[in-house]
């Protein structure tokens, strides 16, 4: 599957929204902002996957993301 957002796409994210399964989020991973989709949620955090499973580096490599690492939930986009 191709990524939902291509390079150069401008996205709008809201910090106050609670991520749920299916949400696309901006997460902090070791000081880098990454854009991933929430696949699973539990008490300890979020399991994030990229839309292109064969080429994505995501929770299958990074592990679970703590709630504090989620910076915003994407609510819209504009292709440039």
C-alpha positions in Angstrom: 0.0 0.0 0.0 1.3 3.5 -0.8 1.7 6.0 2.0 -1.3 8.3 2.6 0.9 11.4 2.6 3.6 11.9 -0.1 6.7 13.9 0.6 6.0 17.6 0.4 2.4 17.3 1.7 1.5 19.9 4.2 -0.3 18.3 7.2 -2.4 19.9 10.0 -2.2 18.2 13.4 -3.9 18.9 16.6 -2.2 18.3 20.0 -5.4 18.0 22.1 -7.0 15.1 20.1 -6.7 11.6 21.6 -5.2 9.2 19.1 -7.2 6.1 18.3 -6.7 3.1 16.1 -6.6 4.3 12.5 -5.4 7.8 13.4 -2.3 9.2 11.7 0.0 10.8 14.2 3.2 12.8 14.5 5.4 11.0 17.0 8.8 11.8 18.4 11.4 9.1 18.0 14.8 10.0 19.4 14.4 13.7 18.5 13.0 13.0 15.0 9.4 13.6 14.1 7.8 10.7 12.2 4.4 10.3 10.7 2.7 6.9 11.3 -0.7 5.3 11.7 -1.9 4.0 15.1 -2.4 0.2 14.7 -3.0 -0.7 18.4 -3.5 1.0 21.7 -3.0 -0.3 25.2 -2.4 1.1 28.7 1.3 1.6 28.0 1.1 3.3 24.7 0.7 3.1 20.9 1.9 0.6 18.3 2.5 2.6 15.2 2.8 1.3 11.6 3.6 2.9 8.3 1.2 2.6 5.4 3.7 0.9 3.2 4.5 -2.2 5.3 7.3 -3.5 3.1 9.3 -0.3 3.2 8.3 1.3 6.5 10.4 1.5 9.7 7.9 1.6 12.5 6.9 -0.1 15.8 8.0 -3.4 14.4 11.5 -2.0 14.8 11.1 0.8 17.3 8.7 -0.9 19.7 5.7 0.7 21.5 5.5 4.5 21.7 4.7 6.0 25.1 1.7 8.5 25.2 4.1 11.4 25.7 5.9 10.8 22.4 2.7 11.5 20.4 2.9 15.1 19.4 -0.3 15.5 17.4 -3.1 13.8 15.5 -3.3 14.6 11.8 -6.7 16.1 10.8 -6.1 17.4 7.3 -3.6 17.8 4.5 -2.8 19.9 1.4 -0.7 18.6 -1.5 1.9 21.1 -2.6 
